């Protein structure tokens, strides 16, 4: 669905866009709860909370409009140490300090995507060493102007490491999903957590982002003699096209063990599954990622797409590694430059 244009906003247009027809009041369109809430409202408003109203989103509640859009009739606030959604501020309103404005739907995108923070549920370490990796993309969500970075904090027992990601690198102006990792040594624990914080160039933990992307938990497998090839194939999100891949040869489930010292991968078949009601296929480049190494270009391919789905098998894939696989290395194939047709 196209974004609402600033010069064409009307109550009727907003009703049709967010599918709310039980009210024609601007306040009702903005505050009504699709999920949870109190007395039918998603926010702590004067009508239901009286003098204690502050306009913040109630725990577990969701409005009818998409809170992940860049243009919304609310704002993300980080002043309380955690990112919270609240109605736009109006200091002249003594009943909660918030405001309802139809014009705030200008540019609203009902199809906006929730920020992505993908962390595997399990990682393999060798000799107490390994890497925790993740994919991150914040799409079009609008955070406060002073939040210029996202801080990733990975905790394994007493071992805590952080990595600072510029927000500009993981929003919609940068369409590719970004991959990151942190290396650990001396690990004996079997589990850990990865959490994101709103931050700045100094790496300050301004606010947790659990209301946007929850903390991720993972386990650690301690192994001795293998590198591991992820069976899933990473791909960016493309509007009107769902595309992903999985290694089907060698068969099995979970990561594929690669003997330490291996210098090339052969005989691999990747099944690309693509679904679209708009496109009939897509072109893409395939790369192989390896811990501590530059990505290796594998080749350029195409895959068919249909509704509900088409499968295309890329057979007998051969890749020469930049350096021999070391015990504990993590390898993964990644689709980039996806161009639907």
C-alpha positions, -999 to +999 in steps of 0.1 A: +000+000+000+014+034-010+022+060+017-005+085+025+004+118+007+006+149+028-017+169+005-045+142+004-051+134+041-087+129+052-104+110+079-119+087+053-085+080+038-071+072+072-101+050+080-096+030+048-059+027+052-059+014+088-093-004+085-110+014+114-146+023+107-161+024+142-151+060+148-145+091+127-128+111+154-091+118+149-084+108+185-102+075+181-084+066+149-051+073+166-057+058+201-079+028+195-064-006+203-061-034+178-045-056+204-047-053+242-052-019+258-077-005+283-114+002+274-106-002+238-076+022+237-040+014+232-026+045+250-028+058+285-052+087+277-073+110+298-106+094+288-096+062+307-068+072+331-078+107+341-051+128+358-025+100+355-027+100+317+006+105+299-001+093+263+023+064+264+015+030+247+001+005+272+021-027+278+011-054+254-011-030+233-010-022+196-028+006+177-045-001+144-018+019+125+017+006+119+041+018+145+071+009+124+064+036+097+086+066+096+056+089+097+031+081+125+009+101+149+032+093+178+069+093+186+095+070+201+108+084+234+140+072+251+140+096+281+131+068+306+159+044+297+139+023+274+124+031+240+086+037+244+060+048+220+040+078+231+015+102+215+029+134+201+036+161+228+015+192+233+026+211+264-006+232+263-028+201+269-031+199+307-048+165+303-018+143+296+004+166+276-003+149+243-020+157+211-040+141+182-033+155+148-047+142+115-017+157+097+007+133+114-005+106+090+012+125+061+037+100+046+024+071+067+032+037+053+008+009+064+032-018+050+063-007+070+084-035+083+094-041+119+131-036+126+151-068+122+176-083+147+183-118+137+205-139+159+210-177+156+197-197+185+230-217+186+267-210+179+297-233+178+329-225+197+362-244+195+387-243+223+366-216+240+367-194+210+341-184+185+320-156+170+285-144+178+270-130+146+237-113+137+218-095+109+203-061+116+181-037+096+159-010+111+140-002+079+121+031+083+114+034+120+120+070+132+140+073+164+147+106+182+172+128+163+199+124+189+199+086+185+225+082+157+238+047+165+226+013+177+247-004+202+248-042+202+258-058+236+266-095+237+270-111+271+284-145+278+288-150+315+312-122+327+325-116+292+306-086+278+315-071+244+298-043+224+297-032+188+285+002+176+264+003+144+257+037+127+219+040+123+225+053+088+239+019+078+209-001+088+179+020+077+160+019+044+184+042+026+208+012+028+186-016+014+209-045+021+206-063+054+239-058+073+258-086+090+279-081+121+299-103+145+319-102+177+347-126+184+351-142+219+378-162+235+382-180+269+345-190+269+333-219+290+297-210+293+270-226+272+246-197+268+245-159+263+224-130+253+224-103+226+207-070+232+204-037+213+204-002+227+196+032+213+229+050+213+252+078+199+286+082+185+301+078+220+285+044+225+263+054+254+236+030+264+208+056+261+179+032+262+171-004+257+152-013+226+133-043+239+100-028+229+112-027+193+136-058+191+136-081+221+168-094+237+179-126+219+191-157+238+215-182+223+233-214+233+269-223+227+281-257+215+318-264+224+334-284+196+369-292+187+376-299+150+352-284+126+341-252+109+304-249+103+284-239+072+250-224+079+222-242+061+201-211+056+211-185+030+207-148+039+187-125+016+176-089+018+139-080+021+124-069-012+090-053-015+064-077-031+090-105-032+098-131-005+130-149-013+152-172+008+175-202+004+185-234+021+213-259+014+196-292+005+228-311-006+244-323+016+211-332+032+202-329+069+193-302+094+213-277+113+248-264+104+270-285+081+303-296+096+333-286+075+366-303+084+393-279+097+418-273+069+392-274+041+401-250+013+372-255-011+335-264-010+321-287-037+289-305-046+266-281-028+230-276-039+211-246-027+173-244-031+161-209-037+124-204-028+107-172-041+071-161-037+054-131-053+022-120-068+039-093-088+072-107-101+081-139-120+116-141-107+148-124-095+184-120-104+210-120-076+246-124-067+257-152-043+286-147-019+302-169+008+310-154+041+337-169+064+349-158+099+377-132+096+378-133+058+365-111+029+333-124+012+339-147-017+319-141-049+303-174-060+284-163-090+253-145-105+221-164-107+184-161-113+154-178-096+118-181-106+090-167-084+053-174-083+023-175-060+024-193-037+061-202-043+086-215-069+118-235-061+150-232-081+179-255-073+215-242-078+234-274-082+271-284-079+282-251-064+320-249-061+338-223-040+375-218-032+379-203+002+402-172+008+419-193+035+416-228+049+386-232+072+397-232+108+381-251+137+352-229+149+349-208+117+313-199+107+305-199+070+273-188+053+260-181+018+244-147+013+223-133-016+229-097-025+219-072-052+185-090-056+167-076-087+132-088-093+118-091-128 
